[in-house]
Amino acid sequence: MPSAALWLTFALAAVSACSSSPAADAAPTFDAPPSTEMGSIDDNHFVAWEDGHESHIVIGFQGKHVWVALRMKNLNVNTVDVAIEGRYTDDDAVFCGYRFAPDMFVPEDGWQRFPNEVPCFIAVTSPEAGAHIALSATVTDGAGRTASAEKEIVLLAPEPTMP
């Protein structure tokens, strides 16, 4: 029958094998500056927007909004905080602004993206088709690394809905 000392040795070995090492708990290191892009998701792939991108106003049960997709790289996605803002370019009136800490990402082409688009609700006034808006996103990780993006978007009339 094995001695108590032998059982203790096995138990300590098992515990140490299951615990993480300090190197595994260390924050990731990055070899390039942080970056983020805004766009949309088409056929489950991120499509980056250029200035002047045209986007339909969506009329949902919670109100009018535009959909925004984000992706980032060289940021610790386990600790990111995201701020999104929408404003009219003619008078800088803000119509959308919120912060959140996402908890799910999809790796794609060296980037980490949100699995779905997020809504930017048009809360102040109802814009007309053809209005220009600026959408911005700032992503900051727990180490203070920050990436920002801003795109000017041209709003299109809502798409017709099915009866």
PyMOL commands that set and color helices and strands:
alter all, ss='L'
color gray80, all
select helices_A, chain A and resi 4-18+22-25+77-79
alter helices_A, ss='H'
color red, helices_A
select strands_A, chain A and resi 35-42+45-48+53-56+58-60+63-73+81-88+94-100+106-108+111-113+118-121+132-140+146-156
alter strands_A, ss='S'
color yellow, strands_A
deselect
rebuild
show_as cartoon
